[in-house]
Amino acid sequence: MSEASVPTTAAAEPATAKGEQTRRLILDTAMRLFRERGYTQTTMRAIAKEAGVAVGNAYYYFGSKEHLIQEFYAGTQVEHRAAATPVLHNESDFAARLRGVLHAGIDANAPYHAFAATFFKTAAEPTSPLSPFSAESSGAREASIALFREVVEGSTAKVDPELRADLPELLWLAYMGVVLYWVHDRSPGQAKTRRLIDGATPLIDRLVGLSRLRVLRPVTREVMALIRSLRQ
């Protein structure tokens, strides 16, 4: 391949390991500024200046601040899966797997707790592309739901067939509730969030088991029908 054919960035930087270093530098700088100044107050120009790169180069790697956050989402999903891997490999009990994955999610997000409260104000807007429910966040959302699918499929839990297909998404929604509580948790080390996980997991386990009871199956089907209608 000739030198002229080597892919380059907006600043003519070869798309090599050095380019990946620049990309990482911009992302890390952005996360630090978001924590220090808040998401709204931080501009792409400020991120580029702090990272020591041209503004055009910053935009080459990340088309907007929203793209930076989507990259952040993707990174935390990788960290969440890595933190959850031991419990998924070593446990078959549904409650133990779910508890471990929920705790792993908090572990992965723990370094960003100070930033989370200010960021959440933007992400909570229904029309925001940063919302975990937005189309732009679909990649990270699907990766997270896939992790909860592993929780279910790798467990010994007996789940009502009507519930099994939708249970991973319901567990993800429960996880979003835990994350919301964690964002506002000011206890030392967010210990209350840990207690919430430990207390809620047996309840979820019990509800999943009860779903198989014949007397409760009509209720399960009504709940699932309502949830499916809300997706439309």
C-alpha positions in Angstrom: 0.0 0.0 0.0 1.5 3.4 -1.0 1.8 6.2 1.6 -0.9 8.2 -0.2 -3.4 5.4 0.4 -2.9 5.2 4.2 -6.2 6.4 5.9 -5.7 9.6 7.7 -7.6 11.8 10.2 -8.6 15.4 9.6 -5.2 16.4 10.8 -3.5 14.0 8.5 -2.7 11.6 11.4 -2.4 8.0 10.2 -5.2 5.8 11.4 -2.9 3.7 13.5 -2.2 3.1 17.2 -1.3 6.8 17.5 -4.8 7.6 16.2 -6.4 5.4 18.8 -4.3 7.1 21.5 -5.6 10.4 20.3 -9.2 9.1 20.4 -8.7 7.8 23.9 -7.1 11.1 25.0 -10.1 13.1 23.7 -12.6 10.7 25.4 -10.7 10.7 28.7 -10.4 14.5 28.6 -14.1 14.9 27.9 -15.1 12.7 30.8 -12.9 14.7 33.2 -14.3 18.0 32.0 -17.9 16.6 32.2 -17.2 15.7 35.9 -15.5 19.1 36.6 -17.7 21.5 34.7 -20.9 19.5 33.9 -22.1 18.2 30.6 -23.9 21.3 29.4 -21.1 23.7 30.2 -18.4 21.7 28.4 -17.9 22.4 24.7 -16.1 20.4 22.1 -13.7 23.4 21.7 -12.9 23.2 25.4 -12.3 19.5 25.2 -10.0 19.9 22.2 -8.0 22.7 23.9 -7.6 20.7 27.1 -6.6 17.6 25.2 -4.1 19.6 23.1 -5.6 18.7 19.7 -7.1 20.7 16.9 -10.9 21.3 17.1 -11.2 19.7 13.7 -9.4 16.7 14.9 -11.7 16.3 17.9 -14.7 16.5 15.6 -13.1 13.9 13.3 -13.1 11.3 16.1 -16.4 12.4 17.7 -19.0 14.3 15.7 -20.5 15.8 18.8 -20.7 15.6 22.6 -23.4 13.1 22.2 -21.0 10.8 20.3 -18.6 11.1 23.3 -21.3 9.9 25.7 -22.3 7.0 23.4 -18.7 6.0 23.4 -18.8 6.3 27.2 -21.9 4.1 27.3 -20.2 1.5 25.2 -17.1 1.5 27.4 -19.0 1.1 30.6 -20.9 -1.9 29.1 -17.6 -3.6 28.3 -16.5 -2.9 31.9 -19.8 -4.2 33.3 -19.5 -7.4 31.3 -16.0 -7.9 32.5 -16.9 -7.3 36.1 -19.9 -9.7 35.8 -18.0 -12.6 34.1 -16.8 -14.4 37.3 -20.3 -14.7 38.8 -21.7 -15.8 35.4 -19.1 -18.5 35.1 -19.3 -19.7 38.7 -23.0 -19.5 39.6 -26.1 -21.2 38.2 -28.5 -19.9 40.8 -30.7 -17.2 39.3 -30.7 -14.9 42.4 -26.9 -15.2 42.8 -26.3 -14.4 39.1 -28.7 -11.5 39.1 -27.2 -10.1 42.4 -23.7 -10.4 41.0 -24.5 -8.7 37.7 -26.3 -5.8 39.4 -23.4 -5.3 41.8 -21.0 -5.5 38.8 -22.9 -2.7 37.1 -22.5 -0.4 40.1 -18.8 -1.4 40.3 -18.3 -0.4 36.6 -20.0 2.9 37.1 -18.6 3.8 40.5 -15.8 6.0 39.2 -18.3 8.3 37.5 -20.7 8.8 40.5 -19.7 12.4 41.0 -20.4 13.1 37.3 -23.6 11.1 37.1 -25.9 13.5 39.0 -25.2 16.5 36.6 -25.2 14.3 33.5 -28.5 12.7 34.5 -30.3 16.1 34.2 -29.6 15.9 30.4 -30.1 12.2 30.0 -33.5 12.3 31.8 -35.0 14.5 29.0 -37.3 12.2 27.0 -36.1 13.6 23.7 -32.4 13.5 24.6 -30.2 11.2 22.5 -28.4 10.5 25.7 -31.4 8.9 27.3 -30.9 5.1 27.8 -34.2 4.6 26.0 -33.2 6.6 22.9 -32.5 5.2 19.4 -29.0 6.6 19.7 -28.4 4.5 22.8 -29.8 1.3 21.3 -26.3 -0.3 21.0 -25.5 0.0 24.7 -29.1 -0.8 25.7 -29.0 -4.1 23.6 -25.6 -5.0 25.1 -27.0 -4.6 28.6 -30.1 -6.6 27.8 -28.0 -9.3 26.4 -26.1 -9.5 29.6 -29.3 -10.0 31.6 -30.3 -12.6 29.0 -27.2 -14.5 30.0 -28.3 -14.2 33.6 -31.6 -16.0 32.8 -30.3 -18.5 30.2 -27.3 -19.7 32.3 -29.4 -20.2 35.4 -31.4 -23.1 36.8 -34.5 -20.9 37.2 -37.7 -22.4 36.0 -39.4 -19.5 34.2 -42.9 -19.3 32.7 -42.4 -19.6 28.9 -44.6 -16.6 28.5 -42.2 -14.5 30.6 -38.9 -15.9 29.6 -38.5 -14.0 26.3 -39.2 -10.7 27.9 -37.5 -11.3 31.3 -34.1 -9.9 30.2 -35.6 -6.6 29.2 -37.6 -6.5 32.5 -34.4 -7.1 34.4 -32.7 -4.3 32.5 -35.5 -2.0 33.5 -35.0 -3.0 37.1 -31.3 -2.3 36.7 -32.2 1.2 35.3 -34.2 1.7 38.5 -31.1 0.7 40.6 -28.9 3.1 38.6 -31.4 5.9 39.1 -31.3 5.3 42.9 -27.5 5.1 42.8 -27.3 8.5 41.0 -29.1 10.1 44.0 -27.4 7.9 46.7 -25.2 10.1 48.9 -24.5 7.4 51.5 -20.8 6.5 51.9 -19.7 4.4 49.0 -23.4 4.3 47.9 -23.9 1.6 50.5 -27.7 2.1 50.4 -27.7 1.1 46.7 -25.8 -2.1 47.6 -28.5 -2.8 50.3 -31.2 -2.2 47.7 -29.7 -4.8 45.4 -29.3 -7.3 48.1 -32.9 -6.8 49.3 -34.5 -6.6 45.9 -32.8 -9.7 44.3 -34.6 -12.3 46.5 -37.9 -10.6 45.8 -37.4 -10.7 42.0 -36.3 -14.3 42.3 -39.5 -15.1 44.2 -41.7 -13.3 41.7 -40.0 -15.1 38.8 -40.6 -18.5 40.5 -44.2 -17.6 41.3 -44.9 -16.8 37.6 -45.0 -20.5 36.9 -47.9 -21.1 39.3 -51.1 -21.9 37.3 -53.2 -19.5 39.4 -50.8 -16.6 38.5 -50.3 -17.3 34.8 -53.3 -15.2 33.7 -51.9 -12.2 35.7 -48.4 -12.8 34.1 -50.0 -12.8 30.6 -51.9 -9.6 31.3 -48.7 -7.9 32.6 -46.7 -9.0 29.5 -49.5 -7.9 27.2 -49.5 -4.5 28.7 -45.7 -4.2 28.5 -45.7 -5.2 24.8 -48.5 -2.7 24.0 -46.4 0.1 25.5 -43.5 -0.7 23.2 -45.6 0.1 20.1 
